[in-house]
Amino acid sequence: MRVSVLRRIVVGAGITAATSFGLSVPANAHPQQDQKHQEDQKAKNQGQAKKQERLAQQDQQKLIEQEKQRLSQYRDHLDQQQRAAQQHNAELRQQKRTAQYDVHQQYEARLRQQQSHVQQSQGHYNYGRDPYFSTPATYRYSRGGRYYETNQYGLNLLRQAVDYGYDEGVRAGLADRRDRWESNYGKSFAYQDANYGYTGFYVDRDDYNYYFREGFRRGYDDGYNSHYQYGTYSGGKGSILGAVLGGILIFEAIR
């Protein structure tokens, strides 16, 4: 009997103390029920956050229309670049730059494959299944004193641009060295073109070209001088160092 009375007194004191501090004490409080309620609320909040992360239908459609226009312009540009590549071939043959001619032939072949891919995408691409078009911008980066916004998919493409540029630069630098030609990355066709790896999606071509060239000139310097301070070269492939890439493509999260 004394134990039962004492228990009621202690519990009553706890409720009184809680009430005196302005706290609400539920009549049938249960720790497991509270925990489940919190988990359910957390899951609900995460679901709402996921919905908010998707672009509105109207914004998605606007983005898709911009992409279609950009893809059409890029297809025309690739046609022009194919003609320019053929002219460059003739110049290299005339200059008897055997190593650079071989490198250029490989680059031109990759451009033809890329052109074929772009032509197939024209009018047949399933934009609705591409998460890029439903994902809002989450990063911003600076180029030429201006800020641009993109999401993870666009950011990954810009990273690729730097790395692809470095790889092509190493090839061109090594070739000029083998041909005993003067160092001049700006005369390389791949540097002037700067489109390998770009298919017309996610970012503007000017942005892709800029970051491709930033990687290219560093790769060319490594290849021509054979010192590899900006990246590595193994098995016929160059790869830029992560720290160097981070110093070229500077971005920040905006969400």
C-alpha positions in Angstrom: 0.0 0.0 0.0 2.8 2.4 0.9 4.6 1.7 -2.3 1.5 2.4 -4.4 0.8 5.7 -2.6 4.5 6.7 -2.9 4.4 6.0 -6.7 1.3 8.2 -7.1 3.0 11.0 -5.2 6.2 10.9 -7.3 4.3 10.8 -10.6 2.0 13.6 -9.4 5.1 15.7 -8.4 6.6 15.2 -11.8 3.4 16.4 -13.6 3.2 19.4 -11.2 6.8 20.3 -11.9 6.3 20.0 -15.6 3.2 22.1 -15.5 4.9 24.8 -13.4 7.5 25.2 -16.2 4.8 25.6 -18.8 5.3 22.1 -20.4 2.5 20.1 -21.8 2.3 16.5 -20.6 0.0 14.2 -22.6 -2.4 12.1 -20.6 -1.2 8.8 -22.2 2.4 9.6 -23.0 4.4 6.7 -24.4 8.1 6.9 -25.5 7.7 4.4 -28.3 4.6 6.2 -29.7 6.5 9.5 -29.6 9.4 8.1 -31.4 7.2 6.6 -34.1 5.4 9.9 -34.5 8.7 11.7 -34.9 9.9 9.2 -37.5 6.6 9.5 -39.4 6.9 13.3 -39.4 10.5 13.2 -40.6 9.5 10.9 -43.5 6.7 13.3 -44.4 9.0 16.3 -44.3 11.5 14.5 -46.5 8.8 13.6 -49.0 7.7 17.3 -49.1 11.3 18.3 -49.6 11.7 15.9 -52.5 8.6 17.4 -54.1 10.0 20.9 -53.7 13.3 19.8 -55.3 11.5 19.2 -58.6 11.1 22.1 -61.0 7.5 23.1 -61.8 6.1 21.7 -65.0 6.1 25.1 -66.7 9.8 25.6 -65.8 10.6 22.1 -67.1 9.0 22.8 -70.4 10.8 26.1 -70.8 14.1 24.4 -70.1 13.3 21.7 -72.7 12.5 24.3 -75.3 15.8 26.1 -74.6 17.6 22.7 -74.9 16.0 21.9 -78.3 17.1 25.3 -79.7 20.7 24.8 -78.3 20.9 21.3 -79.8 19.8 22.5 -83.2 22.4 25.3 -83.2 25.1 22.8 -82.1 24.2 20.4 -84.9 24.8 23.2 -87.4 28.1 24.1 -85.7 29.3 20.5 -85.9 28.7 20.5 -89.7 31.0 23.5 -90.0 33.6 22.0 -87.8 33.8 18.9 -89.9 34.8 21.0 -92.9 37.3 22.9 -90.8 38.8 19.6 -89.6 39.3 18.4 -93.2 41.2 21.7 -94.1 43.4 21.2 -91.0 44.2 17.7 -92.2 45.5 19.1 -95.5 47.7 21.6 -93.6 49.3 19.0 -91.4 50.1 16.8 -94.4 51.7 19.7 -96.2 53.8 20.5 -93.1 54.7 16.8 -92.8 53.7 16.7 -89.1 53.2 13.0 -88.9 52.5 12.7 -85.2 50.2 15.6 -85.1 48.4 14.3 -88.2 47.7 11.0 -86.4 46.4 12.8 -83.3 44.2 15.0 -85.4 42.8 12.0 -87.3 41.8 10.4 -84.0 40.1 13.6 -82.8 38.3 14.0 -86.1 37.0 10.4 -85.8 35.6 11.1 -82.3 33.9 14.3 -83.6 32.2 12.3 -86.3 30.9 9.8 -83.7 29.7 12.8 -81.7 28.0 14.4 -84.7 26.1 11.1 -85.4 25.0 11.0 -81.7 23.7 14.6 -81.9 21.8 13.9 -85.1 20.1 10.8 -83.6 19.1 12.9 -80.5 17.5 15.5 -82.6 13.7 15.0 -82.4 14.0 11.6 -80.6 15.4 12.4 -77.2 13.2 11.5 -74.2 13.4 14.7 -72.2 10.8 13.4 -69.7 13.2 10.6 -68.5 16.2 12.9 -68.1 16.3 14.1 -64.4 18.3 17.2 -65.5 15.1 18.8 -66.7 13.2 18.3 -63.4 16.1 19.3 -61.1 16.5 22.9 -60.1 19.9 24.7 -60.1 21.8 23.9 -57.0 25.3 25.4 -57.8 26.7 28.5 -59.3 30.0 29.1 -60.9 31.9 32.2 -62.1 33.3 32.7 -65.6 34.5 36.0 -67.1 33.2 38.0 -64.1 29.7 36.6 -64.4 27.8 34.0 -62.4 26.0 31.1 -64.0 23.7 28.5 -62.3 23.4 24.8 -63.0 22.5 21.6 -61.2 24.6 18.5 -60.5 24.3 17.2 -64.1 25.6 20.4 -65.6 28.4 20.6 -63.0 29.5 17.0 -63.9 29.6 17.9 -67.5 31.8 21.0 -66.9 34.2 18.7 -64.8 34.3 16.4 -67.8 35.1 19.3 -70.1 38.2 20.1 -68.1 39.4 16.5 -67.9 38.7 15.8 -71.6 40.5 19.0 -72.5 43.5 17.9 -70.5 43.6 14.5 -72.2 43.4 16.1 -75.7 46.1 18.6 -74.7 48.5 16.0 -73.6 48.1 14.2 -76.9 48.6 17.3 -78.9 51.7 18.4 -76.8 53.3 15.0 -77.2 52.7 15.0 -80.9 54.2 18.5 -81.5 57.3 17.4 -79.5 57.7 14.3 -81.5 57.4 16.3 -84.7 59.9 18.8 -83.3 57.4 21.5 -83.8 57.3 24.7 -81.9 55.1 24.8 -78.8 51.8 26.5 -79.5 48.7 25.0 -78.0 46.5 27.7 -79.6 47.2 26.4 -83.1 45.9 22.9 -82.2 42.6 22.1 -83.9 41.2 20.4 -80.7 41.9 23.6 -78.7 40.2 25.7 -81.3 37.2 23.4 -81.6 37.0 22.5 -77.8 33.8 20.5 -78.4 34.8 16.9 -77.8 32.5 15.4 -75.1 29.8 18.0 -75.6 26.5 16.9 -77.1 24.5 20.0 -76.9 22.9 19.3 -73.4 23.0 20.7 -69.9 25.3 23.8 -70.3 25.9 26.4 -73.0 28.6 25.5 -75.6 30.6 28.6 -74.7 30.9 27.4 -71.1 31.9 23.9 -72.2 34.5 25.3 -74.6 36.0 27.6 -72.0 36.6 24.8 -69.5 37.8 22.3 -72.1 40.4 24.9 -73.2 41.5 25.5 -69.6 42.2 21.8 -69.3 43.7 21.6 -72.8 46.4 24.2 -72.3 47.6 22.6 -69.1 47.6 19.1 -70.7 49.5 20.5 -73.7 52.1 22.0 -71.4 52.6 18.7 -69.6 52.8 16.7 -72.8 55.1 19.0 -74.7 57.5 19.5 -71.7 57.1 16.0 -70.3 56.8 17.1 -66.7 53.2 16.4 -65.7 52.6 18.9 -63.0 48.9 19.3 -63.8 47.9 15.7 -64.3 49.0 12.2 -65.1 49.4 10.3 -68.3 49.3 6.5 -68.4 48.2 3.9 -70.9 47.7 6.6 -73.6 45.3 8.6 -71.5 45.8 11.9 -69.6 43.8 12.8 -66.5 44.0 16.1 -64.7 44.7 16.2 -61.0 41.6 16.8 -58.8 43.2 19.8 -57.0 44.0 21.4 -60.4 40.5 20.9 -61.6 39.1 22.4 -58.4 41.2 25.5 -59.0 39.8 25.9 -62.6 36.1 25.1 -62.0 35.2 27.1 -58.8 31.6 26.7 -57.7 29.4 27.0 -54.6 26.2 25.5 -53.5 23.1 27.8 -53.6 20.6 25.4 -52.0 
